[in-house]
C-alpha cells in the first residue's frame, strides 16, 4: 500500500506542475493578444468656449439645461 501512496503523491505533484505550466502559458498568450488588440487612445476634443452659468442659490436652473456627457 505504501508504494501506491508514494506513486499517487508523485502523480499529484506532476499534474500540478503541468497545470501550472499550462496556466502560465495561457496567461502569456492572453496578455500578448490583449496588448496587440489595444488601439491607441484618441485625442480628446477641446472643450467649447461656452462658459457655464453659475447655479442660483435656490438650486433651480433658470437657463437652458446643459447636455451631460456619457
ZINORGI-V905840 format. One record per residue. N is the residue number from 1. RES is the residue in three letters. SS is DSSP state (a for helix, b for strand, c for the rest). PSI is psi in whole degrees, -180 to 180 (NA if undefined). OMEGA is omega as a letter, one per 40 degrees, with the letter a starting at -180 (* if undefined). Layout:
n=N res=RES ss=SS psi=PSI omega=OMEGA
n=N res=RES ss=SS psi=PSI omega=OMEGA
//
This chain:
n=1 res=UNK ss=c psi=-34 omega=a
n=2 res=UNK ss=a psi=-41 omega=i
n=3 res=UNK ss=a psi=-33 omega=i
n=4 res=UNK ss=a psi=-39 omega=i
n=5 res=UNK ss=a psi=-42 omega=i
n=6 res=UNK ss=a psi=-43 omega=i
n=7 res=UNK ss=a psi=-42 omega=i
n=8 res=UNK ss=a psi=-41 omega=i
n=9 res=UNK ss=a psi=-41 omega=i
n=10 res=UNK ss=a psi=-39 omega=i
n=11 res=UNK ss=a psi=-40 omega=i
n=12 res=UNK ss=a psi=-43 omega=i
n=13 res=UNK ss=a psi=-43 omega=i
n=14 res=UNK ss=a psi=-44 omega=i
n=15 res=UNK ss=a psi=-36 omega=i
n=16 res=UNK ss=a psi=-39 omega=i
n=17 res=UNK ss=a psi=-44 omega=i
n=18 res=UNK ss=a psi=-40 omega=i
n=19 res=UNK ss=a psi=-39 omega=i
n=20 res=UNK ss=a psi=-44 omega=i
n=21 res=UNK ss=a psi=-42 omega=a
n=22 res=UNK ss=a psi=-43 omega=a
n=23 res=UNK ss=a psi=-36 omega=i
n=24 res=UNK ss=a psi=-43 omega=i
n=25 res=UNK ss=a psi=-43 omega=i
n=26 res=UNK ss=a psi=-39 omega=i
n=27 res=UNK ss=a psi=-42 omega=i
n=28 res=UNK ss=a psi=-41 omega=i
n=29 res=UNK ss=a psi=-44 omega=i
n=30 res=UNK ss=a psi=-40 omega=a
n=31 res=UNK ss=a psi=-41 omega=a
n=32 res=UNK ss=a psi=-35 omega=i
n=33 res=UNK ss=a psi=-39 omega=a
n=34 res=UNK ss=a psi=-39 omega=i
n=35 res=UNK ss=a psi=-29 omega=i
n=36 res=UNK ss=a psi=-34 omega=a
n=37 res=UNK ss=a psi=-23 omega=a
n=38 res=UNK ss=c psi=127 omega=i
n=39 res=UNK ss=c psi=154 omega=i
n=40 res=UNK ss=c psi=148 omega=a
n=41 res=UNK ss=c psi=142 omega=i
n=42 res=UNK ss=c psi=148 omega=i
n=43 res=UNK ss=c psi=140 omega=i
n=44 res=UNK ss=c psi=143 omega=i
n=45 res=UNK ss=c psi=148 omega=a
n=46 res=UNK ss=c psi=146 omega=i
n=47 res=UNK ss=c psi=149 omega=i
n=48 res=UNK ss=c psi=159 omega=a
n=49 res=UNK ss=c psi=-9 omega=a
n=50 res=UNK ss=c psi=133 omega=i
n=51 res=UNK ss=c psi=150 omega=i
n=52 res=UNK ss=c psi=143 omega=i
n=53 res=UNK ss=c psi=142 omega=a
n=54 res=UNK ss=c psi=147 omega=i
n=55 res=UNK ss=c psi=143 omega=i
n=56 res=UNK ss=c psi=164 omega=a
n=57 res=UNK ss=c psi=-26 omega=a
n=58 res=UNK ss=c psi=-18 omega=i
n=59 res=UNK ss=c psi=1 omega=i
n=60 res=UNK ss=c psi=126 omega=a
n=61 res=UNK ss=c psi=131 omega=a
n=62 res=UNK ss=c psi=-8 omega=i
n=63 res=UNK ss=c psi=-178 omega=a
n=64 res=UNK ss=c psi=148 omega=a
n=65 res=UNK ss=c psi=145 omega=i
n=66 res=UNK ss=c psi=140 omega=i
n=67 res=UNK ss=c psi=140 omega=a
n=68 res=UNK ss=c psi=138 omega=i
n=69 res=UNK ss=c psi=141 omega=a
n=70 res=UNK ss=c psi=NA omega=*
//
